[in-house]
């Protein structure tokens, strides 16, 4: 089995780079310095996992490409390509890679001999972050060799707590392919920028500010707001962290 090289950038780390380049650097090289996971954030992750499984029920009979361990994503990429070549009708967690950037989409469904990609979101509103997430996935999928017919966000039509209590149809589908196409150039540029940050292995000089909490509270909020870091130059910090 010819495996692709290990990925350097994931959806999570890409979105972090859009919020703060320093956060991307710390995530890649000093992950243990992240803030403790709050009970609220853990609960949100758990609810998102449940909603994702419910969405799979809309397209039963699929095969999952999700790896047992994150280090096995290279096998997932190869398995995904195998299932696509066989025109398997429903694929869960298909994985794609381009420029050492990896995405794992929630669903790939064959319709009229063309695949549609689906990404599941456990919220009612479609945020700008969700759109940029979708644009990255579309860009990677397209450049990995698969021209999909559509890219669709599956999201809730009611608050998550109500959705989990209901047996009725709880999902809405929204095509975001046009947004993805219109942002191909921007997405390519920002992926290249994130990969450059990773390759340089030097802490970006970014001051704390509103971006530390928007659109999400940074995983390294406590670390970056510590008195030690606030009083240290970026060069000094880079050296103290070992780079």
N, C-alpha and C positions, 0 to 999 in steps of 0.2 A: 504494500500500500504506500503510494507516494503522498506524504503528508505535506501541507503547506507550512511555511515558517510560523513560529508562534506569533500571535498578535501582540501589538504594542498598545493599541488604542481600542477601547470598548465604547459602547453607547454611554455608559455611566461616566467614564473618564472624559469623553468628548463633551458631554453636557457640562461637566465641571469646568472644562477649559473655557467654555463660553461665559460662564459666570465669573471665573477668576483663574488666571493662569497659574497663580501660586498654589491654588487648591489642587490643580492637576499635578503639579510637580510633587507636592506632599503626598498625594494619593498614590503616585507611582513609586516613590522612593522612601517615604516615611509614613506608611499606612498606620503603623502602631501609634502614631501621635494623634490620631483622630479622636474626636469627642466620644464619650460613652454613648451607646445607643439608648435613647430615651424610651420609656414604655409606650409613649404615644407613637413614636416613629416605628417601633417594632409592631405595634398593633396595625398600623397603616400598611406595613409590608405584608402582614398576615392576611388582611382583608383583600389586598391586591392579588395575592396568590389564589384566594378562594374565587374571586371574580374571574380570574384568568381560567380557572378550571370550569366555571359555569359557561364561559364563552366557548370553550372547546365543545361543549354539548350541542352547540348550534351546528357543528360540523363533525358528526361522530365518525368513528372508524378510521381515524388518522393514525399515523405512525410518528412517534416522537424521536427527534434527533437530539434531545437534550442530553448532555454528557453526564456521567456519574460524578465526575470531578471537573473543575474548571480547566485543568491541564489537558483534558481530553477534547477540547473544542476543535482541535485540528481534525480529529476523527469525525466530529459532527459535520464539519464542512464537506468532507469527502462523502459521507453518508447522504447528506442533503443533495449533492450533485447526482449521486446514484439514483435516488428516488425521483428526482426531476427528470433524469434521462429515461426512466421507466414510466414517466407520466403518472406517478402515483397521485390519486385524487386529493387526498388531504394530508398535509404534513404539519406536525406540531413542532414548534421551536426550530425551524430550519435555520442553519447558520451559513453566513457568507463572509468572505474576506476580500479586501482590496487595499493596496498600499499599507499592509500590516494593520489595517483597521477592521475590526470584527463587529458584526451585528447578528443578533439572533431574534428573528421576527416571531411573533406569537403563532401565526397561522399562515399557511400557503394553501390555497384552494384552487383546484383546476376547474375552470368553467369555459365551455366552448373551446377547448383545446388551448386555453391560455390561463396562466396563473394570476390570481389576485392575492395580494399580501394583506394581512389583517394584523393590526396592533391593538391590544386590549388596554383600556385605561379605566381605572376604578373611580371615575368622577363624572359629573354631569357636564361640566363645561370643558371645552377644548382650549387649553392654554397655549401660549406662545412656545413654551418648553416642549409640549407634545408635538407641535408642528415641526420644530427643529429636530426633534428626535426622529420623526417620520422622514424628514428630508434627508437625514444622514442614512437611514436605512435604505431609502429609495436609491440614493446615490451609490451605496456599496453594492446593492443587489444588481443594479443596472450595469455597473462596471465589472461585476464578477461574471457577466455574460448572460444574465436572465432579464429579458424585457417583459416586465409584468404588465397586465392589462389595467390594473388599478391598485392603488394603495388606500386602504380604508381603515379608519379608526373606529373600533367598536367601543362605545362608551355608554355610561348609564343614563337612563331617562328619569331617574329618581335618586335621592341620596343613598349612599352606600348602605347605611343601616337598614333603610326600608327595602333596598334591593335584596339584602341577605335574608330578609324575613319573608319575602314574597316568592310565590311559585309562578307568578305571571311573567310575561315577557318583560325583561328589564333593560334591554339593550337598544341602542340607536346606532346606526351606521352612517358615517360621514366620510365621503371621499375627499382625500387631501392630495391627490396626485398632481393637480394643477399647481398647488403651492410648492410641492417637491420639485417639479420641473422648473418653475420660475426661480428657484433658489439653488439650482445645481452649481452655479459658479461660486456663490457665497459658501456653500457647504464644502466644496472642494478646497477653497482657500482656507477655511477654518480647520479642516482636517489636517491640511499641510502644516498649519501653524501649531496645532497641538502636537503633531509628530516632531516638529522642530524643537519644541520645549522639552519633550521627552529625550530627544537625542543629545541636546546640549548638556543635560544633566547639571544645570545651574539654576538656583532658586530665582525665579522672576521677581523683579522689584515692583511689588504692588502694595499700595497703602490700604489699610482697612477703611471700610466705608459702608455705604448702603448695600453694595453688592454682597456683603457678608451675610445678609439675611434675605435677599431677594434674588431670584424667585423662591429660593429655599435657604434655610440656615445652613451655612457651610459646615461640612464634616470636621473642619479644623478651626472652628470659631474660637474655642477656648485657647488653643495653642497660639493662634495669630494675635489674640488680644492679651496674651500674657505680658507682664511688665518686662520680662527678659527679652522677648522678641521685639517689643515696642522700642526698646532702648538700644537695639543692636542693628548695625548696618547689614544690608543684604549679603555683602561679601563675608562679613564676620559670621553670619548665620550659616552660610553655605559651608564655610570651613568647619564650624562647630558640628554640623550634621554629617560631616565626613566627605564632602565633595568640594 
